[in-house]
Amino acid sequence: MDAQLAATVAMVIDEGSFDAAARRLHVTQSAVSQRIKSIEQQIGRAVVVRSRPVRATEAGEALVRLARQVALLEHDAVTAFGLGDAAPDSPRVRIPLAVNADSMATWFLPPLARVARQHPIDVDLHRDDQDYTARMLESGEVMAAVTSEAEPVGGSAVTPLGVLEYRAMATAAYMHDWFPSGVTADALARAPFVDFDRRDTLQQGWLRARDVDPWQVPRHYVPASHDFSEAVRLGLGWGLIPAPHVSEGLVELGEPRIRVPLYWQQWNLRSPLLDAIAEEVAAEAALVLAPM
């Protein structure tokens, strides 16, 4: 199978359209279309869904994985020959990674910056809830992921990172307005809280632990980690704040503290570059996360 054709499929998926892929590849849109058509004829099935953005079919996902693995192995081989990272014009490697929003906001970027100073990489971060990031690894969309799943997805290796702890917090003024007689179930049923998005279940789980039906409680949706914490600090509602973001001026509503174990899953592929990223990620996690 022509590796260039597989790389073209990956570029189309990454960029979301034939036009954008053509610009990145420095070829015409017609050339990209011809490459896609050629590989579809070779394997006898469609590799992309021509939507906006373009999506990979199951066969396309396999080609994306192949293209990413080939690029990674080529980089590692060139580096092993002594021709790679030290050269100013070294070919850059795209490293797509999946991470949950709170990890990105609290501890995940510093280790990537350290690796980027040593290797010619282009980091491509995909953000999703920690319960869903492993799906992107499984599909080949990313090479590695921070996930809450301890069981490895197909063809992956797992390393425990630590626990990200969440505390239910609010301002003193909010506590005075909504919980004058204490944080009771009746008061919690009326007090608005800040929710991240409709896939996030942390706040709902905390309310259920306090014998409150979460779907009857008013809520504000703030789908960005820093802005979520800022909304709580401004008194918009109470919310579960990751421990590294807890600041002075906030009051804890009480137990339980939610503990989310996090794991690093990556392709089970011998790659010094991918291993270097994993080592830096694990080292930073050990400094910030609670032990499991």
Protein Blocks (a to p, Z undefined) as FASTA:
>chain_A
ZZklmmmmmmmmmnopaklmmmmnopafklmmmmmmmmmmmnopafbdcdddddddfklm
mmmmmmmmmmmmmmmmmmmnopmmmpmklccddddddddfklmmmmmmmmmmmmmmmpcc
ddddddddfklmmmmmmnomambdcdfbfbdcehiacddfbdcdddddddfklmmmmmmn
opafklmmmmccddfblmbcklmmmmmmnopafklpccdddfbfklmmmmmmnopagcdd
dfklpcghiacfbdcdddddddddddddddfklmmmmmmmmmmmmmmmccZZ
